[in-house]
Amino acid sequence: MILTPPPTGGQQILRHALGRRWRTIAAGTVAGVLVGVGAAFAMPVTHSATVSMTVTSPTLTPAPAVRASLSNTTDMVTEQGIAKSAAVLDAAAATIGGGVTAADLRANMEVSGDTNGTIVKIEYSAPTREEAIKAADAISDSYLKQRTALVEQRADEMAAGINEQIEKLETELAGLDPVVDEDGEVVGSNPRAASLTADINKLKEQAAQFEPYHASAGLVITSADASADQVEPAKSRLVLIFTVVGIFAGLVMMLLRETRARSLDSATQLADLTALPVWSAEHGTPEPWLAPTRMLAMAIDRDHWVDLITDASDPEARQLHRVLSRSLAETRVPAPRLIDIYQPLASLLDEVRPSRHVLIAVRKGHDLKKLHGLLDELALINREVNGMLYLESKVSASAADTDEDGSGFEVIEPEDALKHPADPDETQNMAAYPADNRPDKATEMTTVHKKIDSTEAKDQK
């Protein structure tokens, strides 16, 4: 594409940057995938086993054991304290053996459940599934035994209170005197006896309801072997996480490389950085710069002198200058002067003084800092840059490009002006220009001498 238009907005600039730096993002993504795959196989994994239990609690108004686990609620803070207590874990460690301690079990277990329900879950993580199942079963068994002992103790305490009341009532009942007549004969029982008997029977029924709590305080509903095996970390999740991190790292590196770029990389980058149209050579044609320069000649106002700022020692730049001069001559625009971009700034600004319009041609790898500095200086002196030209072809220096007498840098006069007399209107328009805006032969030749001085200075460096 011979014309790269300036960007229309930030999204287009971002798309161009992604297109230029996609290899950086791809490298970050590939690195993230490789690190994720390596971590998935190198990092140790843990397996888990979970025992689910339903537990019951005795209350002051006990319910039948059949529905106790469905109606009562548990205090999960208490249940967690019991499950992680030293009594439970010491007994479980003794059952497991192999040097396992209560501290090891406590560090790898989790107790969960709903405070408004009766389900308690004990989860244990270990390097292997078998170890996790063995530990979870041992902890749950020890927990149920300890909890049953606590429940039995609570039930016995409550039953003892009820039995004490029964004994008092029975003692009172035994001490009641029957009802006798005037002759001393028993005619009936004491009215208080019936009430005491009813209270005693009611308390005995309550005491009988504590008997089921001596069997078990909970029931395993899902064994450790039947639970799902949660492998942490999951290999697929680990690879996905590192892939996302790699993409993010690639984007950050792309932004850093784009914002900290010091040299020119492509025509689109030049257009994005300068917000100017960028012209490139047409590949596959005998004269690559003919079509771009003709389009430029049509776009340039014929009443203005145009300067070409570029590396005067570059063979392609000299070829561009000759073709541009010929294209401008076809539209009766004065031929541009070739101004060396590497000469001192004061000399360069002195050369662009006769004109208010310039073209800048740069090659891939040009120093962006110096280019921005040049554009800023031209803006300060109110010189308009009509466009940028991107040099990328390899052109060998010919004999015409390296003449020592400087003939290769002479301004090309329009052919029509040599064959035909100038139009009176054009002559009058050119005469209306101030004298300092009309280039003369002396001004044109300063480019040659300054280019030679600049080339010699670069050779000395």
C-alpha positions as CSV (number, residue, x, y, z in Angstrom):
1,M,0.0,0.0,0.0
2,I,1.6,3.3,-1.1
3,L,-0.5,5.4,1.2
4,T,-0.9,4.9,5.0
5,P,-3.5,7.3,6.2
6,P,-3.3,8.9,9.6
7,P,-5.2,7.1,12.4
8,T,-8.8,8.1,13.0
9,G,-8.8,7.4,16.7
10,G,-7.2,5.7,19.7
11,Q,-8.8,2.3,18.8
12,Q,-7.2,2.3,15.4
13,I,-3.8,3.2,17.0
14,L,-4.2,0.3,19.4
15,R,-5.1,-2.1,16.6
16,H,-2.0,-1.0,14.7
17,A,0.1,-1.5,17.8
18,L,-1.3,-5.0,18.3
19,G,-0.6,-5.8,14.7
20,R,3.0,-4.6,15.0
21,R,3.7,-6.3,18.4
22,W,1.6,-9.4,18.1
23,R,4.8,-11.5,18.4
24,T,5.3,-10.1,21.9
25,I,1.8,-11.1,23.0
26,A,2.2,-14.5,21.4
27,A,5.5,-15.0,23.2
28,G,3.9,-14.1,26.5
29,T,1.0,-16.4,25.9
30,V,3.2,-19.3,24.9
31,A,5.4,-18.7,27.9
32,G,2.4,-18.7,30.2
33,V,1.1,-22.0,28.7
34,L,4.5,-23.6,29.1
35,V,4.9,-22.4,32.7
36,G,1.3,-23.6,33.5
37,V,1.9,-27.0,32.0
38,G,5.2,-27.3,33.9
39,A,3.6,-26.2,37.1
40,A,0.7,-28.6,36.6
41,F,3.1,-31.5,36.6
42,A,5.7,-30.2,39.0
43,M,3.6,-28.8,41.8
44,P,2.4,-31.3,44.4
45,V,-1.3,-32.0,44.5
46,T,-3.6,-32.9,47.3
47,H,-6.6,-35.2,47.4
48,S,-9.6,-34.7,49.7
49,A,-12.1,-36.9,51.4
50,T,-15.3,-35.7,53.2
51,V,-17.4,-37.5,55.8
52,S,-21.0,-36.1,56.2
53,M,-22.9,-36.8,59.4
54,T,-26.2,-35.9,61.0
55,V,-26.0,-35.2,64.7
56,T,-28.6,-34.8,67.5
57,S,-28.6,-32.9,70.7
58,P,-30.6,-33.7,73.9
59,T,-32.8,-30.8,75.2
60,L,-34.9,-30.1,78.3
61,T,-37.9,-31.3,76.3
62,P,-36.5,-34.3,74.5
63,A,-38.1,-35.6,71.3
64,P,-38.0,-39.2,70.1
65,A,-34.7,-40.2,68.6
66,V,-36.4,-41.0,65.3
67,R,-37.2,-37.3,64.7
68,A,-34.6,-35.7,66.8
69,S,-32.1,-35.4,64.0
70,L,-34.7,-33.9,61.8
71,S,-36.0,-31.3,64.1
72,N,-33.2,-30.2,66.4
73,T,-30.5,-27.7,65.4
74,T,-26.8,-27.7,66.3
75,D,-24.3,-25.0,67.2
76,M,-21.6,-25.2,64.6
77,V,-19.1,-23.3,66.6
78,T,-19.4,-26.0,69.3
79,E,-19.3,-28.8,66.7
80,Q,-16.1,-27.4,65.2
81,G,-14.6,-27.0,68.7
82,I,-15.4,-30.7,69.4
83,A,-14.1,-32.0,66.1
84,K,-10.8,-30.1,66.5
85,S,-10.3,-30.7,70.2
86,A,-7.2,-32.5,71.4
87,A,-9.3,-35.4,72.8
88,V,-10.7,-36.2,69.3
89,L,-7.5,-35.6,67.3
90,D,-5.3,-37.5,69.7
91,A,-7.6,-40.5,69.5
92,A,-7.7,-40.2,65.7
93,A,-3.9,-39.9,65.4
94,A,-3.5,-43.0,67.6
95,T,-5.8,-44.9,65.2
96,I,-4.0,-43.8,62.1
97,G,-0.5,-44.3,63.4
98,G,2.6,-43.8,61.3
99,G,3.8,-40.9,63.3
100,V,0.8,-38.7,62.6
101,T,0.1,-36.1,65.3
102,A,-2.9,-34.1,66.3
103,A,-1.3,-31.0,64.9
104,D,-0.9,-32.6,61.5
105,L,-4.5,-33.5,61.5
106,R,-5.7,-30.1,62.6
107,A,-3.7,-28.4,59.9
108,N,-5.2,-30.4,57.1
109,M,-8.8,-30.7,58.1
110,E,-11.9,-28.5,57.7
111,V,-15.2,-28.7,59.6
112,S,-18.3,-27.1,58.1
113,G,-22.0,-27.2,58.4
114,D,-25.2,-25.2,58.6
115,T,-26.0,-23.7,62.0
116,N,-29.7,-24.0,61.3
117,G,-29.4,-27.7,60.4
118,T,-27.9,-30.9,61.8
119,I,-25.4,-31.8,59.0
120,V,-21.7,-31.7,60.0
121,K,-19.0,-32.3,57.4
122,I,-15.4,-33.2,58.1
123,E,-13.0,-32.8,55.2
124,Y,-9.4,-33.9,55.2
125,S,-6.7,-33.2,52.5
126,A,-3.6,-35.4,52.0
127,P,-1.1,-36.2,49.2
128,T,-3.0,-39.3,48.2
129,R,-6.7,-40.3,48.2
130,E,-6.1,-43.3,50.4
131,E,-4.5,-41.2,53.1
132,A,-7.3,-38.7,53.0
133,I,-10.0,-41.4,53.4
134,K,-8.2,-43.0,56.2
135,A,-7.7,-39.8,58.1
136,A,-11.3,-38.5,57.5
137,D,-12.8,-41.8,58.7
138,A,-10.6,-41.8,61.8
139,I,-11.4,-38.3,62.7
140,S,-15.2,-38.8,62.2
141,D,-15.2,-41.9,64.3
142,S,-13.3,-40.3,67.1
143,Y,-15.6,-37.2,66.8
144,L,-18.8,-39.3,67.0
145,K,-17.4,-41.2,70.0
146,Q,-16.4,-38.1,71.8
147,R,-19.7,-36.4,70.9
148,T,-21.7,-39.5,72.0
149,A,-19.9,-39.5,75.3
150,L,-20.7,-35.8,75.8
151,V,-24.3,-36.4,74.9
152,E,-24.6,-39.4,77.1
153,Q,-23.1,-37.4,80.0
154,R,-25.7,-34.6,79.3
155,A,-28.5,-37.1,79.0
156,D,-27.5,-38.9,82.2
157,E,-27.4,-35.5,84.0
158,M,-30.9,-34.7,82.8
159,A,-32.2,-38.2,83.5
160,A,-30.7,-38.0,87.0
161,G,-32.6,-34.8,87.7
162,I,-35.8,-36.4,86.5
163,N,-35.2,-39.5,88.6
164,E,-34.6,-37.3,91.6
165,Q,-37.9,-35.7,91.1
166,I,-39.5,-39.2,90.8
167,E,-38.0,-40.3,94.0
168,K,-39.3,-37.3,95.9
169,L,-42.8,-37.8,94.5
170,E,-42.7,-41.5,95.3
171,T,-41.6,-40.7,98.9
172,E,-44.4,-38.2,99.2
173,L,-46.8,-40.7,97.7
174,A,-45.7,-43.4,100.2
175,G,-46.3,-41.1,103.1
176,L,-49.9,-40.2,102.2
177,D,-52.5,-41.5,104.6
178,P,-55.6,-43.1,103.2
179,V,-59.1,-41.7,103.9
180,V,-60.7,-43.4,107.0
181,D,-64.2,-43.0,108.6
182,E,-65.2,-42.3,112.2
183,D,-64.6,-45.9,113.1
184,G,-61.1,-45.8,111.7
185,E,-61.7,-48.0,108.8
186,V,-60.2,-47.2,105.4
187,V,-62.8,-46.0,103.0
188,G,-60.7,-44.6,100.2
189,S,-57.3,-43.4,98.9
190,N,-55.8,-40.0,99.5
191,P,-57.0,-37.5,96.8
192,R,-53.4,-36.3,96.5
193,A,-52.2,-39.8,95.6
194,A,-53.8,-39.7,92.1
195,S,-52.1,-36.5,91.2
196,L,-48.7,-37.7,92.5
197,T,-49.1,-40.9,90.5
198,A,-49.8,-39.0,87.3
199,D,-46.8,-36.8,87.8
200,I,-44.6,-39.8,88.5
201,N,-45.7,-41.6,85.3
202,K,-45.1,-38.5,83.3
203,L,-41.6,-38.1,84.6
204,K,-40.8,-41.7,84.0
205,E,-41.9,-41.3,80.3
206,Q,-39.5,-38.4,80.0
207,A,-36.7,-40.4,81.6
208,A,-37.3,-43.2,79.2
209,Q,-36.8,-40.8,76.2
210,F,-33.1,-40.3,77.2
211,E,-32.3,-44.0,76.6
212,P,-31.7,-43.6,72.8
213,Y,-29.0,-41.0,73.5
214,H,-26.8,-43.8,74.9
215,A,-26.7,-45.5,71.5
216,S,-25.1,-42.7,69.3
217,A,-25.1,-38.9,69.0
218,G,-24.8,-39.0,65.2
219,L,-25.0,-41.0,62.1
220,V,-22.7,-41.1,59.1
221,I,-24.7,-40.4,55.9
222,T,-21.8,-40.2,53.4
223,S,-18.6,-42.0,54.1
224,A,-15.2,-40.8,53.1
225,D,-14.8,-43.4,50.4
226,A,-18.1,-42.4,48.8
227,S,-17.3,-38.7,48.8
228,A,-16.0,-36.8,45.8
229,D,-12.2,-36.5,45.4
230,Q,-11.3,-32.8,45.1
231,V,-7.8,-32.5,43.6
232,E,-6.0,-29.2,44.3
233,P,-4.7,-27.5,42.5
234,A,-6.6,-28.6,39.4
235,K,-4.2,-29.0,36.4
236,S,-6.6,-27.4,33.9
237,R,-7.3,-24.4,36.2
238,L,-3.6,-24.0,36.8
239,V,-2.8,-24.0,33.0
240,L,-5.7,-21.5,32.4
241,I,-4.5,-19.2,35.2
242,F,-0.9,-19.1,33.8
243,T,-2.2,-18.6,30.3
244,V,-4.2,-15.6,31.3
245,V,-1.2,-14.3,33.2
246,G,1.0,-14.8,30.1
247,I,-1.5,-12.9,27.9
248,F,-1.6,-10.0,30.4
249,A,2.2,-10.0,30.6
250,G,2.5,-10.0,26.8
251,L,0.1,-7.0,26.6
252,V,2.1,-5.1,29.2
253,M,5.4,-5.9,27.4
254,M,3.7,-4.8,24.1
255,L,2.7,-1.4,25.6
256,L,6.1,-0.9,27.1
257,R,7.9,-1.7,23.9
258,E,5.5,0.5,21.9
259,T,5.7,3.5,24.3
260,R,9.5,3.2,24.8
261,A,10.3,2.6,21.1
262,R,13.4,4.6,20.1
263,S,13.6,3.7,16.4
264,L,11.1,3.6,13.5
265,D,9.7,0.2,12.7
266,S,7.0,0.6,10.0
267,A,4.9,3.0,8.0
268,T,1.9,2.5,10.2
269,Q,3.9,3.3,13.3
270,L,5.1,6.5,11.5
271,A,1.5,7.5,10.7
272,D,0.3,6.7,14.3
273,L,3.1,8.8,15.9
274,T,2.9,11.8,13.6
275,A,-0.8,11.8,12.6
276,L,0.3,12.5,9.1
277,P,-0.2,10.6,5.8
278,V,2.7,8.3,5.0
279,W,3.7,7.5,1.4
280,S,5.7,4.4,0.5
281,A,7.2,3.1,-2.7
282,E,5.1,0.9,-5.0
283,H,6.8,-2.5,-5.2
284,G,7.0,-4.5,-8.4
285,T,7.2,-1.5,-10.8
286,P,10.1,-0.1,-12.7
287,E,9.9,3.3,-10.9
288,P,8.5,2.6,-7.4
289,W,8.2,6.2,-6.5
290,L,6.4,7.4,-9.6
291,A,2.8,6.7,-8.5
292,P,3.3,8.1,-4.9
293,T,5.0,11.2,-6.1
294,R,2.3,11.9,-8.8
295,M,-0.4,11.6,-6.1
296,L,1.6,14.0,-3.9
297,A,2.0,16.4,-6.8
298,M,-1.8,16.4,-7.4
299,A,-2.4,17.1,-3.7
300,I,0.2,19.9,-3.3
301,D,-0.8,23.5,-4.1
302,R,1.1,24.6,-7.2
303,D,1.6,28.1,-5.7
304,H,3.8,26.9,-2.9
305,W,7.4,25.8,-2.9
306,V,8.0,22.4,-1.3
307,D,11.2,21.2,0.4
308,L,12.2,17.6,0.8
309,I,14.0,16.8,4.1
310,T,15.8,13.5,4.1
311,D,19.1,11.8,4.3
312,A,20.9,13.3,1.3
313,S,23.4,10.5,1.3
314,D,20.7,7.8,0.9
315,P,20.6,6.5,-2.7
316,E,16.8,5.8,-2.5
317,A,16.3,9.4,-1.1
318,R,18.1,10.8,-4.1
319,Q,16.1,8.7,-6.5
320,L,12.9,9.8,-4.7
321,H,14.0,13.5,-5.1
322,R,14.5,13.1,-8.8
323,V,11.1,11.3,-9.4
324,L,9.3,13.9,-7.1
325,S,10.9,16.7,-9.0
326,R,9.7,15.3,-12.3
327,S,6.2,14.7,-10.9
328,L,5.9,18.2,-9.6
329,A,7.2,19.6,-12.8
330,E,4.3,17.9,-14.6
331,T,1.9,20.0,-12.5
332,R,4.0,23.2,-12.9
333,V,5.1,23.1,-9.3
334,P,8.7,24.2,-8.6
335,A,11.0,21.3,-8.0
336,P,11.8,20.6,-4.3
337,R,15.2,21.2,-2.8
338,L,17.0,18.3,-1.2
339,I,17.7,19.2,2.4
340,D,19.9,17.0,4.5
341,I,18.1,15.9,7.7
342,Y,21.4,15.2,9.5
343,Q,22.9,18.7,9.1
344,P,22.9,21.1,12.1
345,L,19.5,22.4,13.1
346,A,20.4,26.0,12.5
347,S,21.4,25.2,8.9
348,L,18.3,23.1,8.3
349,L,16.0,25.8,9.5
350,D,17.8,28.3,7.4
351,E,17.2,26.2,4.3
352,V,13.5,25.7,4.9
353,R,13.0,29.5,5.3
354,P,11.9,30.2,1.7
355,S,9.0,27.7,1.9
356,R,6.1,27.1,4.2
357,H,5.6,23.4,3.2
358,V,7.9,20.5,3.6
359,L,8.0,16.7,3.0
360,I,10.1,14.5,5.3
361,A,11.4,11.1,4.1
362,V,12.9,8.7,6.7
363,R,14.1,5.1,6.6
364,K,13.3,2.3,9.0
365,G,15.4,2.5,12.1
366,H,15.4,6.3,12.2
367,D,15.7,7.9,15.6
368,L,12.1,8.8,16.8
369,K,13.4,11.3,19.3
370,K,15.2,13.3,16.7
371,L,12.2,13.0,14.3
372,H,9.8,14.4,17.0
373,G,12.3,17.2,17.7
374,L,12.4,18.1,14.0
375,L,8.6,18.1,13.8
376,D,8.3,20.3,16.9
377,E,10.9,22.8,15.5
378,L,9.0,23.0,12.2
379,A,5.8,23.6,14.0
380,L,7.4,26.4,16.0
381,I,8.5,28.2,12.9
382,N,5.1,27.7,11.3
383,R,6.2,25.3,8.6
384,E,3.5,22.8,7.5
385,V,4.5,19.2,7.0
386,N,2.4,17.9,4.1
387,G,3.3,14.3,4.6
388,M,5.9,11.7,5.5
389,L,7.7,9.3,3.1
390,Y,8.8,5.9,4.3
391,L,12.0,4.6,2.7
392,E,12.3,0.8,2.8
393,S,13.8,-0.3,-0.5
394,K,17.5,-1.1,-1.1
395,V,18.8,1.1,-3.9
396,S,22.4,0.9,-5.0
397,A,24.3,4.1,-5.6
398,S,24.8,4.8,-9.3
399,A,27.2,7.1,-11.0
400,A,24.6,9.8,-11.3
401,D,24.0,9.7,-7.5
402,T,27.6,10.1,-6.6
403,D,28.9,12.9,-8.9
404,E,31.5,14.8,-7.1
405,D,30.5,18.1,-8.7
406,G,27.0,17.9,-7.1
407,S,25.1,17.6,-10.3
408,G,23.0,14.9,-8.8
409,F,21.5,17.4,-6.4
410,E,20.6,20.1,-8.9
411,V,16.9,21.2,-8.9
412,I,15.1,19.7,-11.8
413,E,13.3,22.3,-13.8
414,P,9.8,21.6,-15.3
415,E,10.2,20.3,-18.9
416,D,7.1,22.4,-20.0
417,A,8.8,25.5,-18.8
418,L,11.8,24.8,-21.0
419,K,9.8,24.0,-24.2
420,H,7.0,26.6,-23.9
421,P,7.0,30.2,-22.7
422,A,5.5,30.7,-19.2
423,D,1.9,31.6,-18.9
424,P,1.6,35.4,-18.3
425,D,-0.8,34.8,-15.4
426,E,1.6,32.4,-13.7
427,T,4.5,34.8,-14.2
428,Q,2.4,37.5,-12.6
429,N,1.5,35.2,-9.7
430,M,5.1,34.3,-9.1
431,A,6.1,37.9,-9.3
432,A,3.6,38.7,-6.5
433,Y,5.6,36.6,-4.1
434,P,8.0,38.3,-1.7
435,A,11.6,38.1,-2.8
436,D,12.6,36.0,0.2
437,N,10.0,33.3,-0.7
438,R,11.3,32.8,-4.2
439,P,14.1,30.3,-4.3
440,D,17.1,31.3,-6.4
441,K,20.0,29.3,-7.7
442,A,22.2,30.3,-4.8
443,T,19.7,29.0,-2.3
444,E,19.3,25.7,-4.3
445,M,23.1,25.1,-4.3
446,T,23.4,25.7,-0.5
447,T,21.8,22.3,-0.1
448,V,24.5,20.6,-2.1
449,H,27.3,22.2,-0.1
450,K,25.7,21.6,3.3
451,K,24.9,18.0,2.3
452,I,28.6,17.5,1.4
453,D,29.6,19.1,4.7
454,S,27.1,17.0,6.6
455,T,28.3,13.8,4.9
456,E,31.9,14.6,5.6
457,A,31.0,15.3,9.3
458,K,29.3,11.9,9.6
459,D,32.3,10.2,7.9
460,Q,34.6,11.8,10.4
461,K,32.4,10.5,13.3
